[in-house]
Amino acid sequence: MSGIAPTATRPTPRGGGGSAKTLDSGTRRGDAVFSGAVRGSAILLLILMGAIAAFLVYRASDALSANTANVVTYTGQWAPDDTPPKFGIGALAWGTLVTSLIAIVIAAPVAVGVALFITQYAPRRLAQVLGYIVDLLAAVPSIIYGLWGILFLVPHMQGASQVVSDLLGWLPPFESGIFGRSVFTAGVILSIMILPIIAAISREVFLQTPRDQVEAAYALGATRWEMIKLAVLPYGRSGVGSAVVLGFGRALGETVAVAMVLSPSYIFVTKLLQPGGNTIAANIALQFGSAFKTGQGALIASGLVLFVVTFLVNWLARRITKHGGAKGERRGIGGLFRIGGSGESMRYESSYDAAVSSAATGGASADLPEARGAFEAKDTPGEVAADDTAGRGRSHRAASGAVGGGVLAAPSAGRRVRSGLAGGLTVATFALAVIPLASILWLVFSKGTNALNLDFLTHSLRNIDESQVGGGVYHAIIGTLEQAGLATLMAVPIGLLVAVYLVEYGRGMLARSVTFFVDVMMGLPSIVAGLFILSLWILGLGQKANGFAGALALMILMLPIVIRSSEEMLKLVPDSLREASYALGVPKWRTITKIVIPTALPGIITGVMLGVARVMGETAPILLVVGYISNINADPFSGDQGQATLPTVIYNTYTSSQQASNDRTWSAALLLIIIIMLLNVIARLIAWWKKPGRA
């Protein structure tokens, strides 16, 4: 789903106001109650993560014990509800790994090129706009990618697959490439979806390159490309490596888009361009509707495998980043990573999640002298002098040859050509990254206007046949807003209290554990959140599959976004405000609630709005715990009636061969994109309006 995010490191937990002797019993009681509440919220987060693992294990154990086939090597049909039960997870795990690897191979070099173009080549004003364009890719829901993939990309991939087969057909995996619905196509879709994650993290890493390293490279007479090789890429190596690992983790958990473009089979696929293959997440989405007790347990067992794998991937990303830098080196990676020396924590986010903290600060970096998205090319000596006078840093000031008043000899023609070719390649990678976004938006807007009218917004699909013109998504609009609203009401109080704990009270093992598991939750596959609510709320507690169950799943996905964005905003509140309040004898809990939180409130609201925009586009958990109906159900707590949302309308109607139904599908997709984009724009406007120093 980042601009330039804040780079403040976690401060030392603040002390309260006044001494123990000057505080009355009521004040001490208030501080104790408040600190207990925030600490309890932090412990609740740990309990939640433990419960996810425990209930997945519990619900999976019966199915695993009843299975008569080898769960690792079995490649027959998925039949856990047959007598005897037979299912295998090994082939699904293999398909998940293959599609994710294809995605990484395609996305990683393009994303790094995009990050280099934005930070090193694009003019600074243009760079911020380009950063927002990349963020748009992350804001597009996966159901839209899947719709675009099955109706647009798959038909065109037949020719592309044939080209790949012609070029690489001498390699066994690329033989006979004339099919569209293959693991290769699924990998291409995933690469487009994870590209913003890698690009945004890499962008923030590159922006943190020390200015003295850049100037030293230029002082040695380096061209721009040579400067990048000498200073930028070595500095950002570990950060980019972690970005790639995180992108890989996100690819592992993608569900709906892969389910829509694959032609599923349960084999260890080795021919990448031919139909077949499946992934864990896609199989859960495809099989759950027809699963009974043992079948549900088998799907939960596969979800447990996915949860463990993504957990390990996120842990690996933390380790790479923590130990990748030079000894004693400290880096801030714009709200995406936090790498510190001894005792400091590191954290990371996806590009969409990083946009939370970025937009919440209006795109301003706390560590950079000025909010810019790139190093602008060729500063004249006059520009350098003006920036020095104004106290602004320009890391590329030596690009025109002025270094401390001296003049360097111009690089040779060959070196200039190589530098120019490298710059052109970064421009090409950015264009390549933008093409899918342009294609998606053009397709959705061109086809989505056919049925989008007032009747479409005020009527449901009840008693509307596929071939019948008319009907609308009023029922889905209600479901989308109600479920997202309930998730927000639950996630915001808990998330804000956890963020207050981390900034104002957090220390020791509890704080480190909370920070780690918030990072893990950032990469939690949405299908796993749905499986947890299914295991605990529906199967365990016997509750109904309704809109509230969907809101619980969305709350789990929204909670880490609220925590991370609120934490970043609370860190940016000046310590002088706290100290002034404490000097007046104001207790700590009142200082936090009356000064710290209100000061950070605009940024917190921005993060919440971006979190709402993200969960509105979720499909997989809603399919598991809510169900789809075509009529209006305004009560999210009602029985087993189910409740439609815009993503589930798209998912349940995209396979129709009738033009009227197709028009409604595209119009629902257009409406979903409009709502999500509006929320993103409003969030950024709030951040810009409250941006410090705005004239």
LODO-654169 format. One record per residue (C-alpha): x, y, z. Coordinates in steps of 0.25 Angstrom, whole numbers, padded with zeros to 4 digits, always signed. Each point is the difference from the previous one (the first is absolute). Example, Ala and Ser with C-alpha at 12.3 -4.5 7.8 and 13.67 -1.06 7.14 Angstrom:
<nodes>
+0049-0018+0031/+0006+0014-0002/
</nodes>
This chain:
<nodes>
+0000+0000+0000/+0021+0026+0006/+0006+0013-0003/+0011+0004+0011/-0004-0005+0013/+0005+0005+0014/+0013-0005+0004/+0000+0002+0015/+0005-0011+0008/-0007-0005+0012/+0002+0010+0012/+0004-0005+0014/-0013-0002+0008/-0004+0013+0006/-0002+0003+0015/-0012+0006+0006/-0002+0014+0006/+0003+0003+0014/+0007-0009+0011/-0007-0010+0008/-0001+0009+0012/-0007+0011-0008/-0010-0009-0006/-0013-0002+0007/-0006-0014+0001/-0011+0003-0011/+0012+0004-0010/+0008-0013+0003/-0013-0008-0001/-0003+0006-0014/+0014-0002-0005/+0000-0015+0005/-0014-0002-0007/+0005+0006-0013/+0013-0007+0000/-0007-0013+0003/-0010+0002-0011/+0011+0003-0011/+0009-0012+0006/-0013-0009-0001/-0002+0004-0014/+0014-0004-0003/-0001-0013+0007/-0014-0002-0008/+0008+0001-0013/+0009-0011+0004/-0011-0009+0004/-0007+0003-0013/+0012-0005-0008/+0001-0012+0010/-0014-0003-0002/+0001+0000-0015/+0011-0011+0000/-0007-0008+0011/-0014-0001-0007/+0006-0003-0013/+0008-0011+0006/-0012-0005+0007/-0010+0000-0011/+0010-0006-0010/+0004-0012+0009/-0012-0008-0002/+0000+0001-0015/+0015-0003+0000/-0002-0013+0008/-0012-0004-0008/+0008+0001-0013/+0004-0013-0007/+0009+0006-0010/+0014+0005+0001/-0002+0015+0003/+0013+0004-0006/+0001-0008-0013/-0015-0004-0003/-0004+0006-0014/-0014-0005-0002/-0012+0008+0001/-0004+0008+0012/-0010-0009+0007/+0001+0002+0015/-0015-0003+0002/+0000-0013-0008/+0001-0013+0007/+0011-0002+0003/+0005+0014+0000/+0012+0003-0009/+0007+0013-0002/+0014+0006-0002/+0006+0013+0003/+0014-0002-0006/-0004+0003-0014/-0008+0012+0004/+0013+0005+0008/+0008-0003-0013/-0010+0009-0008/+0001+0011+0010/+0015+0000+0000/+0001-0001-0016/-0010+0012-0002/+0007+0008+0010/+0014-0002-0005/-0005+0004-0014/-0006+0012+0006/+0013+0004+0007/+0009-0003-0012/-0009+0010-0008/-0003+0010+0010/+0013+0002+0008/+0009+0006-0012/-0012+0009-0005/-0003+0005+0014/+0015+0004+0003/+0000+0007-0013/-0012+0008+0003/+0006+0003+0014/+0012+0005-0006/-0007+0008-0011/-0008+0007+0011/+0011+0003+0009/+0012+0002-0009/-0005+0005-0013/-0014+0007+0000/-0001+0015+0004/-0004+0001+0014/-0014+0006-0003/-0003-0011-0010/+0006-0011+0010/-0011+0002+0010/-0011-0001-0010/+0007-0013-0006/+0000-0005+0014/-0015+0002+0002/-0002-0007-0014/+0008-0012+0005/-0009+0000+0013/-0012-0001-0009/+0004-0014-0004/+0000-0004+0015/-0013+0006+0002/-0007-0008-0011/-0008-0012+0007/+0005-0014-0004/-0014-0003-0005/+0002+0011-0011/+0013-0006-0004/-0006-0014-0001/-0012+0006-0008/+0010+0007-0009/+0009-0012-0001/-0011-0010-0004/-0007+0009-0010/+0012+0007-0006/+0013-0005+0004/-0003-0015-0002/-0005+0001-0015/+0013+0009-0003/+0009-0010+0008/-0002-0011-0011/+0009+0008-0010/+0009+0004+0011/+0002-0014+0005/+0003-0005-0014/+0011+0011-0001/+0006-0005+0013/-0001-0014-0005/+0007+0003-0013/+0011+0007+0007/+0002-0009+0012/-0007-0013-0005/+0013-0007+0001/-0002+0000+0015/-0010-0011+0004/-0008+0010+0009/-0003+0009-0012/-0005-0010-0010/-0013+0001-0008/-0004+0014+0004/-0013+0003-0007/-0009+0000+0012/-0005+0012+0008/-0005-0006+0014/+0014-0005+0005/+0009+0002+0012/+0008+0009-0008/-0012+0009-0002/-0003+0000+0015/+0014+0003+0002/-0001+0013-0009/-0013+0004+0008/+0008-0002+0013/+0012+0008-0005/-0009+0012-0003/-0007-0001+0013/+0013-0001+0008/+0008+0010-0008/-0005+0012+0008/+0005-0006+0013/+0014-0002-0005/+0001+0013-0007/-0005+0008+0012/+0009-0006+0010/+0012+0001-0010/-0004+0015-0002/+0001+0003+0014/+0013-0008+0002/+0007+0008-0011/-0005+0013+0005/+0007-0002+0013/+0014-0002-0007/+0009+0010+0008/+0003+0013-0007/+0015-0001+0002/+0001-0014-0007/-0007+0006-0012/+0008+0013+0000/+0013-0009+0002/-0003-0008-0013/-0003+0013-0008/+0013+0006+0006/+0008-0012-0006/-0006+0004-0014/-0011-0011+0000/-0011+0001-0010/-0014-0001+0006/-0001-0015-0003/+0014-0002+0006/-0005+0007+0012/-0012-0009+0001/+0009-0012+0000/+0010+0005+0009/-0009+0007+0011/-0015-0003-0002/+0000-0015-0003/+0010-0005+0010/-0007+0009+0011/-0014-0006-0004/+0004-0014-0002/-0006-0006+0013/-0012+0009-0001/-0003-0005-0014/+0003-0014+0004/-0011+0001+0011/-0009+0007-0010/+0001-0012-0009/-0003-0010+0011/-0012+0008+0004/-0005+0000-0014/+0002-0014+0000/-0008-0002+0012/-0012+0008-0005/+0000-0008-0013/-0001-0013+0008/-0013+0005+0007/-0007+0006-0012/-0013-0007-0002/-0011+0005-0009/+0008+0005-0012/+0007-0013-0001/-0013-0008+0001/-0006+0007-0011/+0011-0002-0010/+0005-0014+0003/-0005-0013-0006/+0001-0008+0012/+0006-0014+0002/+0006-0007+0011/+0014-0004-0006/+0014+0004+0002/+0000+0009-0012/+0013+0001-0008/-0005+0006-0013/-0002+0015+0003/-0007+0003-0013/-0010-0011+0000/-0014+0000+0008/+0001-0006+0014/+0005+0003+0013/-0006+0006+0013/+0004+0007+0012/-0004-0001+0014/-0008+0013+0001/-0007-0002-0013/-0004-0014+0003/-0006+0005+0013/-0009+0010-0007/-0004-0010-0011/-0003-0012+0009/-0006+0006+0013/-0014+0002-0006/-0002-0015-0002/+0008-0004+0013/-0006-0008+0011/+0006-0003+0014/+0012-0007-0004/+0002+0008-0013/+0000+0013+0009/+0010-0006+0009/+0009-0004-0012/-0001+0014-0006/+0003+0006+0014/+0012-0010+0000/+0005+0006-0013/-0002+0014+0006/+0008-0004+0012/+0012-0003-0010/-0002+0013-0007/+0000+0007+0014/+0013-0006+0004/+0007+0003-0013/-0004+0014+0000/+0004+0001+0014/+0014-0005-0003/+0001+0009-0012/-0003+0012+0008/+0010-0004+0011/+0011-0002-0011/-0003+0014-0005/+0003+0005+0014/+0012-0007+0001/+0006+0004-0013/-0003+0014+0003/+0005+0000+0014/+0014-0006-0004/+0001+0005-0014/+0006+0014+0003/+0014+0003+0005/+0004-0002+0014/-0006+0012+0008/-0007+0006-0011/-0014+0006+0002/-0010+0002-0011/-0014+0005-0001/-0008-0005-0011/-0012+0009+0000/-0010-0008+0008/+0003-0012-0008/+0012-0006+0008/+0006+0004+0013/+0014-0005+0002/+0008+0004+0013/+0011-0003+0008/+0000-0008+0013/-0014+0001+0006/-0007+0006-0012/-0011-0007-0008/-0002-0001-0015/-0013-0001-0007/-0006+0000-0014/-0012+0001-0007/-0006-0002-0014/-0001+0012-0009/-0014+0001+0002/+0002+0000+0015/+0012+0009-0001/-0009+0010-0007/-0008+0001+0013/+0012+0007+0007/+0004+0007-0012/-0013+0006-0003/-0003+0003+0014/+0012+0009+0000/-0003+0007-0013/+0012-0007-0007/+0010+0006+0009/+0012-0007+0005/+0005+0003+0014/+0014-0003-0003/+0001+0007-0014/+0003+0015+0000/-0011+0002-0010/-0012-0008-0005/+0005-0005-0013/-0002-0013-0008/+0013+0001-0008/+0014+0005-0002/-0002+0010-0011/+0010+0000-0011/+0011+0010-0002/+0000+0011+0010/+0007+0012-0004/+0010+0007+0009/-0010+0011+0003/-0011-0010+0004/+0010-0007+0009/+0004+0013+0007/-0015+0004+0001/-0003-0013+0007/+0012+0001+0009/-0005+0014+0004/-0014-0006+0003/+0005-0012+0007/-0005-0010-0010/+0009-0012-0003/+0002-0004-0015/+0006-0014+0000/+0003+0001-0015/+0006+0014+0000/+0013-0005-0006/-0007-0005-0012/+0004+0013-0008/+0014-0001+0004/+0000+0010+0011/+0007-0006+0012/+0005+0010+0011/+0003+0010-0011/+0008-0009-0009/-0003-0005-0013/+0001-0015-0004/+0003-0005-0014/-0012-0004-0008/-0002-0016+0000/+0004-0007-0013/-0010-0002-0011/-0001-0015+0003/-0003+0003+0014/-0011+0010-0003/-0006-0010-0010/-0001-0011+0010/-0006+0010+0011/-0010+0005-0011/-0004-0014-0003/-0002-0004+0015/-0008+0013+0001/-0009-0004-0012/-0001-0014+0006/-0006+0005+0013/-0010+0009-0008/-0004-0013-0008/-0002-0008+0013/-0009+0011+0005/-0008+0000-0013/-0001-0015+0001/-0006+0001+0014/-0010+0011-0004/-0005-0008-0012/-0008-0010+0009/-0007+0011+0008/-0003+0008-0013/-0006-0012-0006/-0008-0004+0013/-0006+0014+0001/-0003+0002-0015/-0007-0014+0000/-0008+0003+0013/-0004+0014-0004/-0004-0004-0014/-0008-0012+0003/-0005+0005+0014/-0008+0011-0005/-0010-0008-0008/-0009-0004+0012/+0004+0011+0010/-0012+0008+0002/-0009+0004+0011/-0008-0013+0000/+0013-0007+0001/+0003+0007+0013/-0014-0002+0006/-0005-0014-0004/+0005-0014+0004/+0002-0012-0009/-0012-0007+0006/-0008-0008-0010/+0009+0006-0011/+0004-0011-0011/+0014+0000-0006/-0005+0004-0013/-0010+0011+0005/+0004+0014-0001/-0002+0008+0013/+0003-0003+0015/+0011+0006+0008/+0010-0001+0012/-0008+0008+0010/+0000-0013+0009/+0015-0001-0002/+0003+0015+0003/-0007-0002+0013/+0008-0013+0004/+0013+0007-0004/-0003+0012+0008/-0005-0007+0012/+0011-0011+0001/+0011+0011-0002/-0007+0009+0011/-0001-0011+0010/+0015-0004-0003/+0004+0014+0002/-0008+0001+0013/+0007-0012+0006/+0014+0002-0006/+0002+0015+0003/-0001+0000+0015/+0009-0012+0002/+0010+0004-0010/+0001+0014+0006/+0002-0005+0014/+0011-0010-0005/+0007+0011-0007/-0001+0009+0012/+0007-0012+0008/+0011-0001-0010/+0003+0015+0000/-0003+0004+0014/+0002-0012+0008/+0007-0011-0008/+0012-0007+0005/+0006-0014+0002/-0005-0013-0005/-0014+0004-0001/+0002+0012-0009/+0010-0008-0009/-0010-0011-0002/-0011+0009-0003/+0008+0007-0010/+0004-0013-0007/-0014-0005+0000/-0006+0013-0006/+0011-0002-0011/-0005-0014-0002/-0015+0004-0001/+0004+0010-0011/+0004-0012-0008/-0012-0009+0004/-0007-0006-0012/-0015+0005+0000/-0004-0015-0002/+0006-0004+0013/-0007+0011+0008/-0013-0005-0006/+0004-0015+0004/+0002+0005+0014/-0013+0006+0001/-0006-0012-0006/+0007-0009+0010/-0003+0008+0012/-0013+0008-0002/-0008-0009-0009/+0005-0014+0003/+0005+0002+0014/-0010+0009+0006/-0012-0004-0009/-0003+0014-0005/-0006+0003-0013/+0007+0003-0014/-0005+0015-0001/+0006+0014-0002/+0005+0001+0014/+0009-0012-0002/+0005+0006-0012/+0003+0013+0008/+0008-0008+0010/+0009-0005-0011/+0001+0014-0006/+0004+0005+0014/+0012-0010+0000/+0005+0005-0013/-0003+0015+0004/+0006-0001+0014/+0015+0001-0004/-0002+0011-0010/-0007+0008+0012/+0012-0003+0009/+0011+0003-0009/-0006+0013-0005/-0004+0005+0014/+0014-0004+0005/+0007+0008-0010/-0009+0012+0002/+0002+0000+0015/+0015-0001-0002/-0001+0013-0007/-0006+0008+0011/+0011+0009+0006/+0005-0004+0013/+0000+0015+0004/-0015-0001+0001/+0000-0012+0009/+0011+0007+0009/-0008+0013+0001/-0012-0008+0005/+0008-0008+0010/+0006+0013+0005/-0014+0005+0003/-0003-0013+0008/-0009-0006-0010/+0000-0015+0002/+0005-0009-0011/-0014-0006-0004/-0006+0014-0002/+0012+0005-0007/-0001-0012-0010/-0016+0002-0002/+0000+0015+0000/+0013+0004-0007/+0007-0011-0007/-0012-0007-0007/-0007+0013-0004/+0013+0005-0006/+0002-0013-0008/-0015-0002-0003/+0000+0005-0015/+0011-0010-0003/-0007-0011+0007/-0013+0003-0007/+0007-0001-0013/+0006-0013+0003/-0014-0005+0004/-0006+0004-0013/+0011-0007-0008/-0002-0012+0009/-0015+0000-0003/+0003+0002-0015/+0008-0013+0000/-0010-0009+0008/-0011+0005-0009/+0007-0007-0012/+0001-0014+0007/-0007-0012-0006/+0006-0013+0006/-0003+0001+0014/-0014+0005-0003/-0003-0012-0009/+0004-0009+0012/-0008+0006+0011/-0011+0008-0006/-0005-0006-0013/-0007+0007-0011/-0015+0004-0002/-0006+0008-0011/-0010+0007+0008/+0001+0011+0011/+0004-0004+0014/+0002+0013+0008/+0002-0008+0013/+0015-0005+0001/-0004-0008+0013/-0012-0008-0007/+0001-0015+0000/+0005-0008-0012/-0005+0009-0010/+0014+0005-0005/+0003+0014-0005/+0005+0005-0013/+0012+0009-0002/+0005+0007-0013/+0012-0010-0001/-0009-0012+0002/-0010+0005-0011/+0012+0001-0010/+0005-0014+0004/-0014-0007-0001/-0004+0007-0014/+0013+0000-0008/-0002-0014-0006/-0013+0004-0007/-0001-0001-0015/-0011+0010+0000/+0003+0015-0004/-0010+0006+0010/+0007-0008+0011/+0014+0004-0005/-0004+0015+0000/-0004-0001+0014/+0013-0007+0004/+0008+0011-0006/-0009+0011+0006/+0002-0006+0014/+0015+0000-0003/+0000+0014-0004/-0008+0004+0012/+0009-0007+0010/+0012+0007-0006/-0006+0013+0001/-0003-0002+0014/+0014-0004+0004/+0006+0011-0008/-0009+0010+0006/+0004-0005+0014/+0015+0001-0004/-0002+0014-0006/-0007+0005+0013/+0011-0006+0009/+0011+0007-0008/-0008+0013+0000/-0002-0001+0015/+0015-0002+0002/+0004+0011-0010/-0010+0010+0008/+0007-0003+0013/+0014-0001-0005/+0009+0008+0009/+0005+0013-0007/-0011+0000-0011/-0002+0014-0004/
</nodes>
